Amino acid sequence: MSHHRRSETKHNHRRLNGLDIFKAFALIIICSFLASCGGGGGGENGSSTITIPPNPPEPAIGTNTYPGISWEVRDPQDAGVSVTGINEALDYAFRTNKNTQGVVIIRHGVIIGERYADDKSDSSLATSWSTGKSFASALIGIALDKGYIASIDEPAHNYLPEWVGTGKSEVTIRSILEMRSGLGVGSGGDANIYSGGINGDQLAFALNRNLQSTPRTQNWSYSNADSMLMDGIIEQSTGQSVLDFADRELFSKIDMQADWWTDELGHAMTYCCIDTTTRDFARFGLLFARKGKWRDEQLISESWVAESTQVPNGTNNQAYALQWWVNQNDGYFYAAGLHTNNIYVFPQLDLVVVRNSDYAKIGSSSIRTGNNYHSTTPPLSWSNSSFLQPIVNAIEN
C-alpha cells in the first residue's frame, strides 16, 4: 500500500437490486450509530477514574526511541512496566463480545503489548471513523505553523470562497474546530453526510448550512459537517489536496501508510475514514505524546499540540478540545472513533494505547459511494478505565 491512494474511477449510482437493498439497510444502521454516538465521539461505560503513578523511574529504554519502517518489540519490563497489567488489559479488550480486532501498547517508542483477533494480524487494515478528525486537526496545525493559515481566529470564508457574501463572516476556523460554528445541521441530519452529501459532494453538504446563532456563543454540539469543512480550508490554504498535504507533511514523515477516503468529487472526508494498521495509528499517537516531535524534526509545533488538546474556556463542553477528546482528571487525551476505534495518549507517561474494532471494507474503492463503505462491529460494552487502568497500574514506581 503506497502513501498516496491510487486514483479511482467514480461509480454511478444504480437502481437498488436485492444486494443493494441489503447494503442500504447496513448503511442505515451505520448512520444511526453516527448520529447516536456523535460520529464516534467520546464517552464510556463506567465512571471510575484512572490514577497515574507519581514520578515513574527512568526505564532501561531511552525516552527518545522512535520506530523506523518497523517497530521494535520489547518485554514490558524493559520499559518499566509489569507484564501482568499489560496482559490484564489485553484480556479485557479481547473478552467475548468486545469485538476487538487489534490492540497495540507503546511505551517509550517501543511495542510492549500487542494482540489481534484470530483472523487478523499486525498488517490488517483497521479504520478510524472519527479518529480521522484528530488527524485533520493536526493538518490545520501544520498549515498554521507553515504560514498557509494566518490564524485560526480569522474568518473561515477566507478559505471557503463559497461563503463570501453569504453572511457567514463571523464563522472562524476556531469555531469550526471547537464545533461551535453556529451553523445548523445539514439536510436530513448530521449523519446524512456519510450517506453521500449533496450528489456525492460531502463538502457541499457541510458548506450549504444556515447560520443559526452567533459562533462560539452557543452550546457545544458534535458536528461531522463542521469537521468536513477542514477539507476545504486545508485545500484552499495550501493549494494541495488533503491527501497530498497529509502525505508530504505528516504520513511520510512518520513512516505511516494511510488510505484516506474521499467523497465522489475527491474531497477527503476530514470527519472520518482513514484506513491503516493498528500499529500505524500508534505512530500518530506517539507523535502527540512527544509534543509534535519525530526524531530530530518538529513536525507540529508544541504550541499547537498543547492548544488542540486543551478544552477551551467558556463552553458547556468539558471534554472536547480542537477535534480531540480530553480526560483532564486522568491526564490523557484521545482520538475517538465510532465503535471504540481510539488512540489514547498519556504524555506524562510517554504511553500510547490503540484499540480498533473488527473492520471489513465493503466494495473495491475508497471513494465513498453506495457500494463502497465501512463495516465495523462495536463492543457490546466498553469502559475506558477498565481497559487503561491496568496498564497505568503496571508502570512501576
ZIZIPE-V845363 format. One record per residue. SS is DSSP state (a for helix, b for strand, c for the rest). OMEGA is omega in degrees with one decimal (NA if undefined). D_FIRST is the distance of its C-alpha to the first C-alpha in whole Angstrom. Layout:
SS_OMEGA_D_FIRST ; SS_OMEGA_D_FIRST
This chain:
c_-178.6_0 ; c_177.2_4 ; c_-177.9_7 ; c_172.8_8 ; c_174.9_8 ; c_176.2_9 ; c_-173.4_13 ; c_179.7_15 ; c_178.9_18 ; c_179.3_20 ; c_174.8_22 ; c_176.2_26 ; c_178.9_27 ; c_171.2_29 ; c_-177.1_32 ; c_165.4_32 ; c_-176.2_32 ; a_-178.9_33 ; a_-179.6_29 ; a_177.8_28 ; a_177.5_31 ; a_-179.6_30 ; a_179.6_26 ; a_177.4_29 ; a_178.3_30 ; a_179.3_27 ; a_176.6_27 ; a_177.8_30 ; a_179.5_30 ; a_-176.9_26 ; a_177.7_28 ; a_175.6_31 ; a_179.0_29 ; a_-178.5_28 ; a_-175.5_32 ; a_-177.5_33 ; c_-177.9_31 ; c_179.1_30 ; c_179.5_27 ; c_-177.4_26 ; c_-173.2_28 ; c_178.1_30 ; c_179.3_33 ; c_172.8_34 ; c_-177.3_36 ; c_-173.9_39 ; c_-179.8_40 ; c_-177.2_41 ; c_-179.2_40 ; c_-179.6_38 ; c_179.3_40 ; c_179.7_38 ; c_-179.3_40 ; c_170.3_42 ; c_177.0_41 ; c_-175.8_39 ; c_176.4_39 ; c_-178.9_37 ; c_179.5_35 ; c_178.5_35 ; c_176.7_31 ; c_-176.2_31 ; c_177.5_30 ; c_179.5_28 ; c_175.9_25 ; c_174.7_22 ; c_168.7_19 ; c_174.6_17 ; c_176.9_13 ; c_179.2_15 ; c_169.5_18 ; c_178.7_21 ; b_-176.4_23 ; c_172.7_26 ; c_-179.4_29 ; a_-177.3_30 ; a_176.2_34 ; a_178.5_32 ; a_178.1_31 ; c_-177.2_35 ; b_178.4_34 ; c_-179.0_35 ; a_-178.1_33 ; a_-179.5_36 ; a_177.6_34 ; a_-180.0_31 ; a_178.4_31 ; a_178.9_33 ; a_178.8_31 ; a_178.2_28 ; a_177.9_31 ; a_-175.6_32 ; a_-175.7_28 ; c_171.3_28 ; c_176.7_31 ; c_177.5_32 ; c_171.3_31 ; c_175.9_29 ; c_178.6_26 ; b_175.6_23 ; b_-177.3_20 ; b_173.5_19 ; b_173.4_21 ; b_178.9_21 ; b_-176.6_24 ; b_168.4_23 ; b_-179.4_27 ; c_171.5_27 ; c_178.1_24 ; b_176.9_23 ; b_177.2_22 ; b_176.7_26 ; b_-176.6_25 ; b_176.8_22 ; b_-179.9_22 ; b_173.5_20 ; c_-172.1_22 ; c_-176.8_23 ; c_-178.4_20 ; c_179.6_17 ; c_-179.0_16 ; c_177.0_14 ; c_-179.4_11 ; c_176.7_12 ; b_168.2_11 ; b_177.2_14 ; b_-170.5_15 ; c_-160.8_17 ; c_-170.7_20 ; c_170.3_22 ; a_177.1_20 ; a_177.5_19 ; a_-179.2_22 ; a_174.3_22 ; a_-179.8_19 ; a_176.0_21 ; a_177.8_24 ; a_178.1_23 ; a_174.2_22 ; a_178.5_25 ; a_178.3_26 ; a_178.0_25 ; a_176.2_26 ; a_179.3_29 ; a_-175.1_29 ; c_175.7_28 ; c_175.7_31 ; c_176.3_29 ; c_-177.6_31 ; c_-177.1_35 ; c_175.7_35 ; c_176.4_34 ; c_175.6_37 ; c_-178.8_38 ; b_179.0_38 ; a_-178.1_34 ; a_172.9_36 ; a_-178.1_35 ; c_176.6_32 ; c_-173.1_32 ; a_178.5_35 ; a_-177.4_35 ; a_-177.0_37 ; c_179.3_39 ; c_-178.3_43 ; c_-179.9_42 ; c_-178.2_44 ; c_-174.9_41 ; c_-180.0_41 ; c_179.6_42 ; c_179.4_38 ; b_175.0_37 ; a_179.5_33 ; a_-178.5_34 ; a_176.7_36 ; a_179.6_32 ; a_180.0_31 ; c_-173.1_33 ; c_173.3_33 ; c_-175.6_37 ; c_-174.7_37 ; c_179.3_40 ; b_178.3_38 ; c_177.8_38 ; c_178.9_36 ; c_-179.2_34 ; c_179.0_36 ; c_-180.0_36 ; c_-172.6_35 ; a_-177.6_32 ; a_-178.1_29 ; a_178.3_30 ; a_-179.1_27 ; c_-178.2_24 ; c_174.8_26 ; c_178.5_26 ; c_178.2_28 ; b_-178.2_30 ; c_178.0_29 ; c_-178.5_26 ; b_-177.1_26 ; a_176.2_25 ; a_176.9_26 ; a_176.3_30 ; a_-178.2_30 ; a_-178.6_30 ; a_-170.5_32 ; c_177.8_35 ; c_-177.8_37 ; c_174.6_40 ; b_-175.6_41 ; c_178.5_43 ; c_178.9_44 ; c_-178.8_44 ; c_176.3_41 ; c_174.4_41 ; c_-177.9_44 ; c_176.7_43 ; c_176.8_42 ; c_178.2_38 ; c_-175.6_36 ; c_-173.6_33 ; c_172.4_31 ; a_-178.1_28 ; a_174.9_29 ; a_-177.9_30 ; a_178.8_26 ; a_178.8_25 ; a_179.3_27 ; a_176.5_25 ; a_-179.7_23 ; a_-178.9_26 ; a_-178.8_27 ; a_-177.4_24 ; a_-178.3_24 ; a_-176.2_27 ; a_-175.2_28 ; a_-175.0_25 ; c_-179.6_25 ; c_172.2_21 ; c_177.0_19 ; a_-179.0_18 ; a_-179.6_14 ; a_-179.5_15 ; a_179.4_18 ; a_-178.8_16 ; a_-176.4_13 ; a_-170.4_16 ; a_-176.0_18 ; a_-171.9_16 ; a_-177.7_13 ; a_-178.1_13 ; a_-176.9_16 ; a_179.1_15 ; c_-179.8_12 ; c_175.4_10 ; c_-172.9_7 ; c_178.1_8 ; b_-176.6_8 ; b_-176.8_12 ; c_176.2_14 ; b_170.6_17 ; c_-174.3_20 ; c_177.9_21 ; c_176.3_22 ; c_177.4_19 ; c_176.8_20 ; b_-179.4_18 ; c_-171.2_19 ; c_173.4_20 ; c_-176.9_22 ; c_149.0_20 ; c_168.9_16 ; b_176.3_13 ; b_174.7_11 ; b_179.6_9 ; b_176.8_11 ; a_178.3_15 ; a_-178.8_15 ; a_171.4_13 ; a_-179.7_15 ; a_177.1_18 ; a_179.3_17 ; a_176.7_18 ; a_-179.9_21 ; a_177.0_22 ; a_179.7_22 ; a_174.2_24 ; a_-179.2_26 ; c_174.4_27 ; c_174.3_28 ; c_-177.5_25 ; b_176.1_25 ; b_-171.0_22 ; c_-176.3_24 ; c_-175.7_26 ; b_176.2_25 ; b_-175.4_26 ; c_177.2_23 ; c_-177.2_25 ; c_176.0_29 ; a_-177.8_31 ; a_178.4_33 ; a_177.2_30 ; a_-179.4_29 ; a_-176.5_32 ; a_-174.8_33 ; a_179.0_30 ; c_177.9_30 ; c_-179.7_34 ; c_-178.5_36 ; c_177.6_38 ; c_172.3_42 ; c_179.4_44 ; c_175.4_42 ; c_-178.0_42 ; c_-179.7_39 ; c_-172.2_39 ; c_-175.4_35 ; b_179.3_33 ; c_179.6_32 ; c_-178.8_30 ; c_171.4_27 ; c_170.3_27 ; b_-175.2_30 ; b_170.0_32 ; b_-172.6_34 ; c_-177.8_37 ; c_-173.1_39 ; c_170.6_37 ; c_175.4_35 ; b_171.9_32 ; b_-175.9_29 ; b_169.8_26 ; b_-172.7_24 ; c_177.5_24 ; c_177.0_23 ; c_178.7_24 ; c_174.2_25 ; c_167.7_25 ; c_-166.0_21 ; b_170.6_22 ; b_-178.9_22 ; b_-176.7_25 ; b_175.4_26 ; b_-176.0_30 ; a_-177.3_30 ; a_-177.5_34 ; a_-175.1_32 ; c_-172.1_29 ; b_176.2_28 ; b_178.6_24 ; b_178.8_24 ; b_174.3_21 ; b_176.8_22 ; b_176.5_19 ; b_-179.8_21 ; b_-172.2_20 ; b_170.1_17 ; b_175.5_17 ; b_-179.2_15 ; b_-178.6_17 ; c_-174.5_17 ; c_-173.5_14 ; c_172.1_14 ; c_168.7_13 ; b_-172.9_16 ; c_174.5_19 ; b_179.4_21 ; c_-176.8_24 ; c_-179.6_22 ; b_-177.3_18 ; b_-177.5_19 ; b_173.0_18 ; b_176.6_20 ; b_-178.1_21 ; b_-177.6_24 ; c_167.6_26 ; c_179.6_28 ; c_172.5_32 ; c_-179.1_33 ; c_174.3_32 ; c_176.5_33 ; a_-177.0_32 ; a_178.8_35 ; a_179.1_35 ; a_-171.1_31 ; a_-174.7_31 ; a_177.1_35 ; a_178.9_35 ; a_-179.8_32 ; a_178.0_34 ; a_-176.6_37 ; c_178.1_36 ; b_-168.9_36 ; c_179.2_39 ; c_NA_41
